[in-house]
Amino acid sequence: MAASGLPSPALRSCSIRLVSVHLLDAAGQLLRILFLDPEGHYSATPHYVPREQALILAANHQRVLGRQAEVRVL
């Protein structure tokens, strides 16, 4: 991280990402963390996905899962 607290330009432009799905219970407590593979299937192991595809996968899965999960692109 840069001194300003923002990620360095190299980190912001990284073309490979991980998509994590944080499954939550009714109270919002974390139950489990899963990852998405490039085809959009859930997995216990991380998969590297191109940035554009990761953003699309994350947005689509967040819409489907709603408040049951937090989908993050790492």
PQR file with spaces between the fields and no chain letter, atoms N, CA, C, O and H, PARSE charges and radii, in Angstrom:
ATOM       1  N    MET     1       0.837   -1.178    0.000 -0.4000 1.5000
ATOM       2  CA   MET     1       0.000    0.000    0.000 -0.0000 2.0000
ATOM       3  C    MET     1       0.880    1.237    0.000  0.5500 1.7000
ATOM       4  O    MET     1       1.965    1.261    0.581 -0.5500 1.4000
ATOM       5  N    ALA     2       0.390    2.234   -0.652 -0.4000 1.5000
ATOM       6  CA   ALA     2       1.103    3.496   -0.681 -0.0000 2.0000
ATOM       7  C    ALA     2       0.926    4.211    0.651  0.5500 1.7000
ATOM       8  O    ALA     2       0.055    3.857    1.446 -0.5500 1.4000
ATOM       9  H    ALA     2      -0.491    2.215   -1.124  0.4000 1.0000
ATOM      10  N    ALA     3       1.757    5.216    0.887 -0.4000 1.5000
ATOM      11  CA   ALA     3       1.708    5.942    2.153 -0.0000 2.0000
ATOM      12  C    ALA     3       0.351    6.609    2.371  0.5500 1.7000
ATOM      13  O    ALA     3      -0.050    6.827    3.514 -0.5500 1.4000
ATOM      14  H    ALA     3       2.465    5.503    0.241  0.4000 1.0000
ATOM      15  N    SER     4      -0.358    6.935    1.291 -0.4000 1.5000
ATOM      16  CA   SER     4      -1.658    7.608    1.427 -0.0000 2.0000
ATOM      17  C    SER     4      -2.761    6.656    1.878  0.5500 1.7000
ATOM      18  O    SER     4      -3.878    7.093    2.153 -0.5500 1.4000
ATOM      19  H    SER     4      -0.032    6.758    0.362  0.4000 1.0000
ATOM      20  N    GLY     5      -2.459    5.349    1.959 -0.4000 1.5000
ATOM      21  CA   GLY     5      -3.461    4.379    2.359 -0.0000 2.0000
ATOM      22  C    GLY     5      -4.194    3.761    1.174  0.5500 1.7000
ATOM      23  O    GLY     5      -4.983    2.832    1.348 -0.5500 1.4000
ATOM      24  H    GLY     5      -1.551    4.993    1.736  0.4000 1.0000
ATOM      25  N    LEU     6      -3.939    4.270   -0.031 -0.4000 1.5000
ATOM      26  CA   LEU     6      -4.550    3.721   -1.235 -0.0000 2.0000
ATOM      27  C    LEU     6      -3.626    2.668   -1.840  0.5500 1.7000
ATOM      28  O    LEU     6      -2.407    2.764   -1.695 -0.5500 1.4000
ATOM      29  H    LEU     6      -3.299    5.025   -0.172  0.4000 1.0000
ATOM      30  N    PRO     7      -4.178    1.681   -2.504 -0.5600 1.5000
ATOM      31  CA   PRO     7      -3.336    0.680   -3.149  0.2800 2.0000
ATOM      32  C    PRO     7      -2.452    1.329   -4.206  0.5500 1.7000
ATOM      33  O    PRO     7      -2.831    2.327   -4.818 -0.5500 1.4000
ATOM      34  N    SER     8      -1.290    0.762   -4.409 -0.4000 1.5000
ATOM      35  CA   SER     8      -0.391    1.299   -5.423 -0.0000 2.0000
ATOM      36  C    SER     8      -0.997    1.059   -6.799  0.5500 1.7000
ATOM      37  O    SER     8      -1.845    0.177   -6.941 -0.5500 1.4000
ATOM      38  H    SER     8      -0.982   -0.049   -3.911  0.4000 1.0000
ATOM      39  N    PRO     9      -0.588    1.819   -7.825 -0.5600 1.5000
ATOM      40  CA   PRO     9      -1.140    1.629   -9.170  0.2800 2.0000
ATOM      41  C    PRO     9      -0.967    0.194   -9.670  0.5500 1.7000
ATOM      42  O    PRO     9      -1.822   -0.306  -10.400 -0.5500 1.4000
ATOM      43  N    ALA    10       0.110   -0.467   -9.296 -0.4000 1.5000
ATOM      44  CA   ALA    10       0.336   -1.846   -9.736 -0.0000 2.0000
ATOM      45  C    ALA    10      -0.741   -2.773   -9.183  0.5500 1.7000
ATOM      46  O    ALA    10      -1.177   -3.686   -9.884 -0.5500 1.4000
ATOM      47  H    ALA    10       0.805   -0.061   -8.703  0.4000 1.0000
ATOM      48  N    LEU    11      -1.180   -2.562   -7.942 -0.4000 1.5000
ATOM      49  CA   LEU    11      -2.223   -3.403   -7.360 -0.0000 2.0000
ATOM      50  C    LEU    11      -3.577   -3.126   -7.988  0.5500 1.7000
ATOM      51  O    LEU    11      -4.360   -4.055   -8.185 -0.5500 1.4000
ATOM      52  H    LEU    11      -0.826   -1.821   -7.372  0.4000 1.0000
ATOM      53  N    ARG    12      -3.874   -1.873   -8.307 -0.4000 1.5000
ATOM      54  CA   ARG    12      -5.160   -1.519   -8.890 -0.0000 2.0000
ATOM      55  C    ARG    12      -5.297   -2.043  -10.310  0.5500 1.7000
ATOM      56  O    ARG    12      -6.414   -2.301  -10.759 -0.5500 1.4000
ATOM      57  H    ARG    12      -3.237   -1.118   -8.146  0.4000 1.0000
ATOM      58  N    SER    13      -4.200   -2.206  -11.024 -0.4000 1.5000
ATOM      59  CA   SER    13      -4.267   -2.628  -12.413 -0.0000 2.0000
ATOM      60  C    SER    13      -4.028   -4.119  -12.591  0.5500 1.7000
ATOM      61  O    SER    13      -3.922   -4.586  -13.725 -0.5500 1.4000
ATOM      62  H    SER    13      -3.292   -1.996  -10.660  0.4000 1.0000
ATOM      63  N    CYS    14      -3.942   -4.873  -11.516 -0.4000 1.5000
ATOM      64  CA   CYS    14      -3.724   -6.310  -11.602 -0.0000 2.0000
ATOM      65  C    CYS    14      -4.848   -6.944  -12.417  0.5500 1.7000
ATOM      66  O    CYS    14      -6.026   -6.697  -12.157 -0.5500 1.4000
ATOM      67  H    CYS    14      -4.029   -4.494  -10.595  0.4000 1.0000
ATOM      68  N    SER    15      -4.481   -7.758  -13.399 -0.4000 1.5000
ATOM      69  CA   SER    15      -5.490   -8.319  -14.298 -0.0000 2.0000
ATOM      70  C    SER    15      -6.047   -9.654  -13.814  0.5500 1.7000
ATOM      71  O    SER    15      -6.975  -10.181  -14.428 -0.5500 1.4000
ATOM      72  H    SER    15      -3.524   -7.959  -13.610  0.4000 1.0000
ATOM      73  N    ILE    16      -5.513  -10.212  -12.742 -0.4000 1.5000
ATOM      74  CA   ILE    16      -5.982  -11.493  -12.223 -0.0000 2.0000
ATOM      75  C    ILE    16      -6.537  -11.276  -10.819  0.5500 1.7000
ATOM      76  O    ILE    16      -5.908  -10.618   -9.991 -0.5500 1.4000
ATOM      77  H    ILE    16      -4.759   -9.784  -12.244  0.4000 1.0000
ATOM      78  N    ARG    17      -7.708  -11.828  -10.558 -0.4000 1.5000
ATOM      79  CA   ARG    17      -8.370  -11.638   -9.265 -0.0000 2.0000
ATOM      80  C    ARG    17      -8.914  -12.954   -8.728  0.5500 1.7000
ATOM      81  O    ARG    17      -9.006  -13.947   -9.450 -0.5500 1.4000
ATOM      82  H    ARG    17      -8.219  -12.363  -11.230  0.4000 1.0000
ATOM      83  N    LEU    18      -9.267  -12.944   -7.467 -0.4000 1.5000
ATOM      84  CA   LEU    18      -9.996  -14.027   -6.819 -0.0000 2.0000
ATOM      85  C    LEU    18     -11.386  -13.510   -6.515  0.5500 1.7000
ATOM      86  O    LEU    18     -11.547  -12.337   -6.181 -0.5500 1.4000
ATOM      87  H    LEU    18      -9.192  -12.138   -6.880  0.4000 1.0000
ATOM      88  N    VAL    19     -12.391  -14.361   -6.622 -0.4000 1.5000
ATOM      89  CA   VAL    19     -13.749  -13.984   -6.252 -0.0000 2.0000
ATOM      90  C    VAL    19     -14.139  -14.835   -5.057  0.5500 1.7000
ATOM      91  O    VAL    19     -14.275  -16.053   -5.171 -0.5500 1.4000
ATOM      92  H    VAL    19     -12.259  -15.314   -6.894  0.4000 1.0000
ATOM      93  N    SER    20     -14.322  -14.187   -3.906 -0.4000 1.5000
ATOM      94  CA   SER    20     -14.708  -14.924   -2.705 -0.0000 2.0000
ATOM      95  C    SER    20     -16.167  -14.653   -2.377  0.5500 1.7000
ATOM      96  O    SER    20     -16.677  -13.552   -2.587 -0.5500 1.4000
ATOM      97  H    SER    20     -14.212  -13.197   -3.814  0.4000 1.0000
ATOM      98  N    VAL    21     -16.825  -15.683   -1.858 -0.4000 1.5000
ATOM      99  CA   VAL    21     -18.228  -15.596   -1.473 -0.0000 2.0000
ATOM     100  C    VAL    21     -18.288  -15.872    0.022  0.5500 1.7000
ATOM     101  O    VAL    21     -17.990  -16.980    0.466 -0.5500 1.4000
ATOM     102  H    VAL    21     -16.411  -16.577   -1.688  0.4000 1.0000
ATOM     103  N    HIS    22     -18.676  -14.861    0.799 -0.4000 1.5000
ATOM     104  CA   HIS    22     -18.775  -14.980    2.245 -0.0000 2.0000
ATOM     105  C    HIS    22     -20.231  -15.266    2.582  0.5500 1.7000
ATOM     106  O    HIS    22     -21.068  -14.363    2.549 -0.5500 1.4000
ATOM     107  H    HIS    22     -18.918  -13.960    0.438  0.4000 1.0000
ATOM     108  N    LEU    23     -20.534  -16.512    2.903 -0.4000 1.5000
ATOM     109  CA   LEU    23     -21.905  -16.900    3.235 -0.0000 2.0000
ATOM     110  C    LEU    23     -22.229  -16.472    4.654  0.5500 1.7000
ATOM     111  O    LEU    23     -21.434  -16.677    5.571 -0.5500 1.4000
ATOM     112  H    LEU    23     -19.854  -17.245    2.930  0.4000 1.0000
ATOM     113  N    LEU    24     -23.403  -15.875    4.829 -0.4000 1.5000
ATOM     114  CA   LEU    24     -23.804  -15.311    6.118 -0.0000 2.0000
ATOM     115  C    LEU    24     -25.068  -15.989    6.629  0.5500 1.7000
ATOM     116  O    LEU    24     -25.886  -16.479    5.849 -0.5500 1.4000
ATOM     117  H    LEU    24     -24.049  -15.708    4.084  0.4000 1.0000
ATOM     118  N    ASP    25     -25.214  -16.010    7.952 -0.4000 1.5000
ATOM     119  CA   ASP    25     -26.471  -16.513    8.528 -0.0000 2.0000
ATOM     120  C    ASP    25     -27.465  -15.359    8.621  0.5500 1.7000
ATOM     121  O    ASP    25     -27.172  -14.247    8.181 -0.5500 1.4000
ATOM     122  H    ASP    25     -24.550  -15.612    8.586  0.4000 1.0000
ATOM     123  N    ALA    26     -28.622  -15.618    9.186 -0.4000 1.5000
ATOM     124  CA   ALA    26     -29.682  -14.606    9.269 -0.0000 2.0000
ATOM     125  C    ALA    26     -29.260  -13.381   10.069  0.5500 1.7000
ATOM     126  O    ALA    26     -29.761  -12.283    9.829 -0.5500 1.4000
ATOM     127  H    ALA    26     -28.860  -16.521    9.544  0.4000 1.0000
ATOM     128  N    ALA    27     -28.337  -13.560   11.025 -0.4000 1.5000
ATOM     129  CA   ALA    27     -27.871  -12.448   11.851 -0.0000 2.0000
ATOM     130  C    ALA    27     -26.683  -11.716   11.218  0.5500 1.7000
ATOM     131  O    ALA    27     -26.167  -10.758   11.793 -0.5500 1.4000
ATOM     132  H    ALA    27     -27.930  -14.452   11.220  0.4000 1.0000
ATOM     133  N    GLY    28     -26.252  -12.164   10.040 -0.4000 1.5000
ATOM     134  CA   GLY    28     -25.129  -11.517    9.379 -0.0000 2.0000
ATOM     135  C    GLY    28     -23.771  -12.043    9.800  0.5500 1.7000
ATOM     136  O    GLY    28     -22.746  -11.462    9.443 -0.5500 1.4000
ATOM     137  H    GLY    28     -26.671  -12.943    9.573  0.4000 1.0000
ATOM     138  N    GLN    29     -23.747  -13.121   10.546 -0.4000 1.5000
ATOM     139  CA   GLN    29     -22.487  -13.722   10.987 -0.0000 2.0000
ATOM     140  C    GLN    29     -21.926  -14.608    9.872  0.5500 1.7000
ATOM     141  O    GLN    29     -22.679  -15.278    9.165 -0.5500 1.4000
ATOM     142  H    GLN    29     -24.579  -13.593   10.837  0.4000 1.0000
ATOM     143  N    LEU    30     -20.616  -14.607    9.722 -0.4000 1.5000
ATOM     144  CA   LEU    30     -19.949  -15.398    8.695 -0.0000 2.0000
ATOM     145  C    LEU    30     -20.081  -16.885    8.994  0.5500 1.7000
ATOM     146  O    LEU    30     -19.740  -17.345   10.083 -0.5500 1.4000
ATOM     147  H    LEU    30     -20.004  -14.062   10.296  0.4000 1.0000
ATOM     148  N    LEU    31     -20.582  -17.631    8.012 -0.4000 1.5000
ATOM     149  CA   LEU    31     -20.698  -19.082    8.144 -0.0000 2.0000
ATOM     150  C    LEU    31     -19.558  -19.801    7.429  0.5500 1.7000
ATOM     151  O    LEU    31     -18.969  -20.739    7.966 -0.5500 1.4000
ATOM     152  H    LEU    31     -20.859  -17.258    7.127  0.4000 1.0000
ATOM     153  N    ARG    32     -19.253  -19.353    6.215 -0.4000 1.5000
ATOM     154  CA   ARG    32     -18.266  -20.049    5.405 -0.0000 2.0000
ATOM     155  C    ARG    32     -17.794  -19.143    4.282  0.5500 1.7000
ATOM     156  O    ARG    32     -18.530  -18.269    3.822 -0.5500 1.4000
ATOM     157  H    ARG    32     -19.731  -18.591    5.779  0.4000 1.0000
ATOM     158  N    ILE    33     -16.570  -19.356    3.848 -0.4000 1.5000
ATOM     159  CA   ILE    33     -16.029  -18.636    2.700 -0.0000 2.0000
ATOM     160  C    ILE    33     -15.781  -19.636    1.582  0.5500 1.7000
ATOM     161  O    ILE    33     -15.108  -20.649    1.773 -0.5500 1.4000
ATOM     162  H    ILE    33     -15.973  -20.066    4.221  0.4000 1.0000
ATOM     163  N    LEU    34     -16.330  -19.338    0.425 -0.4000 1.5000
ATOM     164  CA   LEU    34     -16.114  -20.145   -0.770 -0.0000 2.0000
ATOM     165  C    LEU    34     -15.522  -19.252   -1.858  0.5500 1.7000
ATOM     166  O    LEU    34     -15.482  -18.030   -1.718 -0.5500 1.4000
ATOM     167  H    LEU    34     -16.876  -18.515    0.270  0.4000 1.0000
ATOM     168  N    PHE    35     -15.072  -19.865   -2.921 -0.4000 1.5000
ATOM     169  CA   PHE    35     -14.508  -19.122   -4.042 -0.0000 2.0000
ATOM     170  C    PHE    35     -15.220  -19.535   -5.315  0.5500 1.7000
ATOM     171  O    PHE    35     -15.771  -20.632   -5.403 -0.5500 1.4000
ATOM     172  H    PHE    35     -15.104  -20.858   -3.035  0.4000 1.0000
ATOM     173  N    LEU    36     -15.207  -18.645   -6.304 -0.4000 1.5000
ATOM     174  CA   LEU    36     -15.791  -18.960   -7.600 -0.0000 2.0000
ATOM     175  C    LEU    36     -14.684  -19.315   -8.577  0.5500 1.7000
ATOM     176  O    LEU    36     -13.634  -18.673   -8.601 -0.5500 1.4000
ATOM     177  H    LEU    36     -14.760  -17.754   -6.233  0.4000 1.0000
ATOM     178  N    ASP    37     -14.928  -20.352   -9.391 -0.4000 1.5000
ATOM     179  CA   ASP    37     -13.986  -20.674  -10.450 -0.0000 2.0000
ATOM     180  C    ASP    37     -14.390  -19.879  -11.698  0.5500 1.7000
ATOM     181  O    ASP    37     -15.422  -19.208  -11.681 -0.5500 1.4000
ATOM     182  H    ASP    37     -15.781  -20.873   -9.371  0.4000 1.0000
ATOM     183  N    PRO    38     -13.609  -19.936  -12.767 -0.5600 1.5000
ATOM     184  CA   PRO    38     -13.932  -19.137  -13.956  0.2800 2.0000
ATOM     185  C    PRO    38     -15.298  -19.437  -14.576  0.5500 1.7000
ATOM     186  O    PRO    38     -15.852  -18.591  -15.278 -0.5500 1.4000
ATOM     187  N    GLU    39     -15.848  -20.629  -14.328 -0.4000 1.5000
ATOM     188  CA   GLU    39     -17.163  -20.976  -14.866 -0.0000 2.0000
ATOM     189  C    GLU    39     -18.296  -20.555  -13.927  0.5500 1.7000
ATOM     190  O    GLU    39     -19.466  -20.715  -14.274 -0.5500 1.4000
ATOM     191  H    GLU    39     -15.398  -21.317  -13.758  0.4000 1.0000
ATOM     192  N    GLY    40     -17.973  -20.020  -12.743 -0.4000 1.5000
ATOM     193  CA   GLY    40     -18.986  -19.575  -11.803 -0.0000 2.0000
ATOM     194  C    GLY    40     -19.429  -20.631  -10.812  0.5500 1.7000
ATOM     195  O    GLY    40     -20.437  -20.450  -10.129 -0.5500 1.4000
ATOM     196  H    GLY    40     -17.023  -19.890  -12.461  0.4000 1.0000
ATOM     197  N    HIS    41     -18.692  -21.738  -10.718 -0.4000 1.5000
ATOM     198  CA   HIS    41     -19.009  -22.790   -9.747 -0.0000 2.0000
ATOM     199  C    HIS    41     -18.307  -22.502   -8.427  0.5500 1.7000
ATOM     200  O    HIS    41     -17.219  -21.927   -8.404 -0.5500 1.4000
ATOM     201  H    HIS    41     -17.872  -21.884  -11.272  0.4000 1.0000
ATOM     202  N    TYR    42     -18.934  -22.905   -7.334 -0.4000 1.5000
ATOM     203  CA   TYR    42     -18.361  -22.707   -6.008 -0.0000 2.0000
ATOM     204  C    TYR    42     -17.287  -23.752   -5.733  0.5500 1.7000
ATOM     205  O    TYR    42     -17.393  -24.899   -6.166 -0.5500 1.4000
ATOM     206  H    TYR    42     -19.818  -23.373   -7.353  0.4000 1.0000
ATOM     207  N    SER    43     -16.248  -23.336   -5.003 -0.4000 1.5000
ATOM     208  CA   SER    43     -15.140  -24.217   -4.682 -0.0000 2.0000
ATOM     209  C    SER    43     -14.554  -23.804   -3.342  0.5500 1.7000
ATOM     210  O    SER    43     -14.649  -22.644   -2.942 -0.5500 1.4000
ATOM     211  H    SER    43     -16.162  -22.404   -4.651  0.4000 1.0000
ATOM     212  N    ALA    44     -13.948  -24.762   -2.651 -0.4000 1.5000
ATOM     213  CA   ALA    44     -13.286  -24.450   -1.388 -0.0000 2.0000
ATOM     214  C    ALA    44     -11.888  -23.882   -1.624  0.5500 1.7000
ATOM     215  O    ALA    44     -11.301  -23.289   -0.719 -0.5500 1.4000
ATOM     216  H    ALA    44     -13.871  -25.705   -2.976  0.4000 1.0000
ATOM     217  N    THR    45     -11.355  -24.057   -2.827 -0.4000 1.5000
ATOM     218  CA   THR    45     -10.017  -23.565   -3.142 -0.0000 2.0000
ATOM     219  C    THR    45     -10.105  -22.342   -4.052  0.5500 1.7000
ATOM     220  O    THR    45     -10.976  -22.275   -4.919 -0.5500 1.4000
ATOM     221  H    THR    45     -11.832  -24.539   -3.562  0.4000 1.0000
ATOM     222  N    PRO    46      -9.216  -21.384   -3.860 -0.5600 1.5000
ATOM     223  CA   PRO    46      -9.238  -20.171   -4.692  0.2800 2.0000
ATOM     224  C    PRO    46      -8.870  -20.474   -6.141  0.5500 1.7000
ATOM     225  O    PRO    46      -8.058  -21.356   -6.419 -0.5500 1.4000
ATOM     226  N    HIS    47      -9.477  -19.732   -7.050 -0.4000 1.5000
ATOM     227  CA   HIS    47      -9.179  -19.809   -8.476 -0.0000 2.0000
ATOM     228  C    HIS    47      -8.896  -18.400   -8.961  0.5500 1.7000
ATOM     229  O    HIS    47      -9.588  -17.455   -8.581 -0.5500 1.4000
ATOM     230  H    HIS    47     -10.136  -19.015   -6.824  0.4000 1.0000
ATOM     231  N    TYR    48      -7.890  -18.258   -9.792 -0.4000 1.5000
ATOM     232  CA   TYR    48      -7.586  -16.959  -10.370 -0.0000 2.0000
ATOM     233  C    TYR    48      -8.444  -16.758  -11.610  0.5500 1.7000
ATOM     234  O    TYR    48      -8.568  -17.651  -12.449 -0.5500 1.4000
ATOM     235  H    TYR    48      -7.328  -19.026  -10.100  0.4000 1.0000
ATOM     236  N    VAL    49      -9.035  -15.569  -11.713 -0.4000 1.5000
ATOM     237  CA   VAL    49      -9.968  -15.242  -12.787 -0.0000 2.0000
ATOM     238  C    VAL    49      -9.549  -13.891  -13.370  0.5500 1.7000
ATOM     239  O    VAL    49      -9.164  -12.998  -12.615 -0.5500 1.4000
ATOM     240  H    VAL    49      -8.935  -14.844  -11.031  0.4000 1.0000
ATOM     241  N    PRO    50      -9.615  -13.719  -14.701 -0.5600 1.5000
ATOM     242  CA   PRO    50      -9.331  -12.394  -15.275  0.2800 2.0000
ATOM     243  C    PRO    50     -10.234  -11.330  -14.653  0.5500 1.7000
ATOM     244  O    PRO    50     -11.389  -11.604  -14.327 -0.5500 1.4000
ATOM     245  N    ARG    51      -9.707  -10.127  -14.492 -0.4000 1.5000
ATOM     246  CA   ARG    51     -10.382   -9.047  -13.760 -0.0000 2.0000
ATOM     247  C    ARG    51     -11.803   -8.790  -14.260  0.5500 1.7000
ATOM     248  O    ARG    51     -12.738   -8.752  -13.460 -0.5500 1.4000
ATOM     249  H    ARG    51      -8.769   -9.905  -14.757  0.4000 1.0000
ATOM     250  N    GLU    52     -11.977   -8.612  -15.574 -0.4000 1.5000
ATOM     251  CA   GLU    52     -13.300   -8.299  -16.110 -0.0000 2.0000
ATOM     252  C    GLU    52     -14.287   -9.419  -15.810  0.5500 1.7000
ATOM     253  O    GLU    52     -15.429   -9.166  -15.427 -0.5500 1.4000
ATOM     254  H    GLU    52     -11.217   -8.642  -16.223  0.4000 1.0000
ATOM     255  N    GLN    53     -13.841  -10.656  -15.986 -0.4000 1.5000
ATOM     256  CA   GLN    53     -14.698  -11.803  -15.711 -0.0000 2.0000
ATOM     257  C    GLN    53     -15.021  -11.891  -14.222  0.5500 1.7000
ATOM     258  O    GLN    53     -16.142  -12.232  -13.847 -0.5500 1.4000
ATOM     259  H    GLN    53     -12.914  -10.862  -16.297  0.4000 1.0000
ATOM     260  N    ALA    54     -14.047  -11.587  -13.381 -0.4000 1.5000
ATOM     261  CA   ALA    54     -14.262  -11.617  -11.931 -0.0000 2.0000
ATOM     262  C    ALA    54     -15.322  -10.611  -11.509  0.5500 1.7000
ATOM     263  O    ALA    54     -16.169  -10.915  -10.670 -0.5500 1.4000
ATOM     264  H    ALA    54     -13.136  -11.309  -13.686  0.4000 1.0000
ATOM     265  N    LEU    55     -15.282   -9.420  -12.084 -0.4000 1.5000
ATOM     266  CA   LEU    55     -16.262   -8.391  -11.742 -0.0000 2.0000
ATOM     267  C    LEU    55     -17.666   -8.801  -12.175  0.5500 1.7000
ATOM     268  O    LEU    55     -18.632   -8.568  -11.448 -0.5500 1.4000
ATOM     269  H    LEU    55     -14.594   -9.173  -12.766  0.4000 1.0000
ATOM     270  N    ILE    56     -17.787   -9.406  -13.345 -0.4000 1.5000
ATOM     271  CA   ILE    56     -19.093   -9.860  -13.831 -0.0000 2.0000
ATOM     272  C    ILE    56     -19.615  -11.000  -12.965  0.5500 1.7000
ATOM     273  O    ILE    56     -20.778  -10.991  -12.561 -0.5500 1.4000
ATOM     274  H    ILE    56     -17.003   -9.596  -13.936  0.4000 1.0000
ATOM     275  N    LEU    57     -18.753  -11.991  -12.677 -0.4000 1.5000
ATOM     276  CA   LEU    57     -19.150  -13.116  -11.816 -0.0000 2.0000
ATOM     277  C    LEU    57     -19.627  -12.617  -10.459  0.5500 1.7000
ATOM     278  O    LEU    57     -20.660  -13.057   -9.954 -0.5500 1.4000
ATOM     279  H    LEU    57     -17.809  -11.998  -13.005  0.4000 1.0000
ATOM     280  N    ALA    58     -18.871  -11.698   -9.875 -0.4000 1.5000
ATOM     281  CA   ALA    58     -19.212  -11.185   -8.545 -0.0000 2.0000
ATOM     282  C    ALA    58     -20.561  -10.465   -8.564  0.5500 1.7000
ATOM     283  O    ALA    58     -21.393  -10.685   -7.684 -0.5500 1.4000
ATOM     284  H    ALA    58     -18.032  -11.341  -10.285  0.4000 1.0000
ATOM     285  N    ALA    59     -20.777   -9.616   -9.552 -0.4000 1.5000
ATOM     286  CA   ALA    59     -22.035   -8.873   -9.635 -0.0000 2.0000
ATOM     287  C    ALA    59     -23.218   -9.821   -9.816  0.5500 1.7000
ATOM     288  O    ALA    59     -24.251   -9.655   -9.168 -0.5500 1.4000
ATOM     289  H    ALA    59     -20.101   -9.438  -10.267  0.4000 1.0000
ATOM     290  N    ASN    60     -23.071  -10.807  -10.687 -0.4000 1.5000
ATOM     291  CA   ASN    60     -24.164  -11.747  -10.931 -0.0000 2.0000
ATOM     292  C    ASN    60     -24.474  -12.584   -9.693  0.5500 1.7000
ATOM     293  O    ASN    60     -25.641  -12.773   -9.348 -0.5500 1.4000
ATOM     294  H    ASN    60     -22.232  -10.942  -11.213  0.4000 1.0000
ATOM     295  N    HIS    61     -23.447  -13.082   -9.030 -0.4000 1.5000
ATOM     296  CA   HIS    61     -23.674  -13.917   -7.851 -0.0000 2.0000
ATOM     297  C    HIS    61     -24.219  -13.102   -6.685  0.5500 1.7000
ATOM     298  O    HIS    61     -25.015  -13.611   -5.896 -0.5500 1.4000
ATOM     299  H    HIS    61     -22.500  -12.929   -9.309  0.4000 1.0000
ATOM     300  N    GLN    62     -23.801  -11.843   -6.567 -0.4000 1.5000
ATOM     301  CA   GLN    62     -24.345  -10.995   -5.497 -0.0000 2.0000
ATOM     302  C    GLN    62     -25.832  -10.767   -5.710  0.5500 1.7000
ATOM     303  O    GLN    62     -26.610  -10.783   -4.756 -0.5500 1.4000
ATOM     304  H    GLN    62     -23.155  -11.429   -7.209  0.4000 1.0000
ATOM     305  N    ARG    63     -26.234  -10.551   -6.977 -0.4000 1.5000
ATOM     306  CA   ARG    63     -27.660  -10.376   -7.280 -0.0000 2.0000
ATOM     307  C    ARG    63     -28.460  -11.620   -6.917  0.5500 1.7000
ATOM     308  O    ARG    63     -29.544  -11.518   -6.344 -0.5500 1.4000
ATOM     309  H    ARG    63     -25.602  -10.537   -7.752  0.4000 1.0000
ATOM     310  N    VAL    64     -27.934  -12.785   -7.246 -0.4000 1.5000
ATOM     311  CA   VAL    64     -28.638  -14.049   -6.987 -0.0000 2.0000
ATOM     312  C    VAL    64     -28.710  -14.337   -5.491  0.5500 1.7000
ATOM     313  O    VAL    64     -29.768  -14.703   -4.980 -0.5500 1.4000
ATOM     314  H    VAL    64     -27.053  -12.868   -7.712  0.4000 1.0000
ATOM     315  N    LEU    65     -27.591  -14.173   -4.789 -0.4000 1.5000
ATOM     316  CA   LEU    65     -27.525  -14.528   -3.369 -0.0000 2.0000
ATOM     317  C    LEU    65     -28.136  -13.463   -2.465  0.5500 1.7000
ATOM     318  O    LEU    65     -28.596  -13.774   -1.366 -0.5500 1.4000
ATOM     319  H    LEU    65     -26.731  -13.876   -5.204  0.4000 1.0000
ATOM     320  N    GLY    66     -28.146  -12.231   -2.908 -0.4000 1.5000
ATOM     321  CA   GLY    66     -28.724  -11.147   -2.110 -0.0000 2.0000
ATOM     322  C    GLY    66     -28.035  -10.983   -0.768  0.5500 1.7000
ATOM     323  O    GLY    66     -26.807  -10.943   -0.692 -0.5500 1.4000
ATOM     324  H    GLY    66     -27.772  -11.978   -3.800  0.4000 1.0000
ATOM     325  N    ARG    67     -28.831  -10.888    0.294 -0.4000 1.5000
ATOM     326  CA   ARG    67     -28.297  -10.630    1.631 -0.0000 2.0000
ATOM     327  C    ARG    67     -27.718  -11.870    2.297  0.5500 1.7000
ATOM     328  O    ARG    67     -27.196  -11.783    3.409 -0.5500 1.4000
ATOM     329  H    ARG    67     -29.828  -10.921    0.232  0.4000 1.0000
ATOM     330  N    GLN    68     -27.801  -13.021    1.638 -0.4000 1.5000
ATOM     331  CA   GLN    68     -27.254  -14.247    2.196 -0.0000 2.0000
ATOM     332  C    GLN    68     -25.735  -14.303    2.109  0.5500 1.7000
ATOM     333  O    GLN    68     -25.107  -15.164    2.726 -0.5500 1.4000
ATOM     334  H    GLN    68     -28.225  -13.091    0.735  0.4000 1.0000
ATOM     335  N    ALA    69     -25.140  -13.384    1.343 -0.4000 1.5000
ATOM     336  CA   ALA    69     -23.702  -13.452    1.124 -0.0000 2.0000
ATOM     337  C    ALA    69     -23.128  -12.088    0.800  0.5500 1.7000
ATOM     338  O    ALA    69     -23.845  -11.164    0.415 -0.5500 1.4000
ATOM     339  H    ALA    69     -25.650  -12.685    0.842  0.4000 1.0000
ATOM     340  N    GLU    70     -21.831  -11.983    0.962 -0.4000 1.5000
ATOM     341  CA   GLU    70     -21.049  -10.847    0.488 -0.0000 2.0000
ATOM     342  C    GLU    70     -20.090  -11.409   -0.544  0.5500 1.7000
ATOM     343  O    GLU    70     -19.235  -12.230   -0.211 -0.5500 1.4000
ATOM     344  H    GLU    70     -21.248  -12.733    1.275  0.4000 1.0000
ATOM     345  N    VAL    71     -20.219  -10.981   -1.786 -0.4000 1.5000
ATOM     346  CA   VAL    71     -19.338  -11.445   -2.848 -0.0000 2.0000
ATOM     347  C    VAL    71     -18.265  -10.388   -3.030  0.5500 1.7000
ATOM     348  O    VAL    71     -18.573   -9.215   -3.239 -0.5500 1.4000
ATOM     349  H    VAL    71     -20.913  -10.314   -2.056  0.4000 1.0000
ATOM     350  N    ARG    72     -17.019  -10.792   -2.951 -0.4000 1.5000
ATOM     351  CA   ARG    72     -15.898   -9.848   -3.015 -0.0000 2.0000
ATOM     352  C    ARG    72     -14.928  -10.252   -4.114  0.5500 1.7000
ATOM     353  O    ARG    72     -14.681  -11.437   -4.335 -0.5500 1.4000
ATOM     354  H    ARG    72     -16.768  -11.744   -2.781  0.4000 1.0000
ATOM     355  N    VAL    73     -14.382   -9.255   -4.797 -0.4000 1.5000
ATOM     356  CA   VAL    73     -13.314   -9.483   -5.754 -0.0000 2.0000
ATOM     357  C    VAL    73     -12.025   -9.061   -5.069  0.5500 1.7000
ATOM     358  O    VAL    73     -11.849   -7.896   -4.712 -0.5500 1.4000
ATOM     359  H    VAL    73     -14.582   -8.292   -4.617  0.4000 1.0000
ATOM     360  N    LEU    74     -11.141  -10.007   -4.893 -0.4000 1.5000
ATOM     361  CA   LEU    74      -9.878   -9.737   -4.187 -0.0000 2.0000
ATOM     362  C    LEU    74      -8.727   -9.623   -5.162  0.5500 1.7000
ATOM     363  O    LEU    74      -7.589   -9.398   -4.750 -0.5500 1.4000
ATOM     364  H    LEU    74     -11.284  -10.953   -5.183  0.4000 1.0000
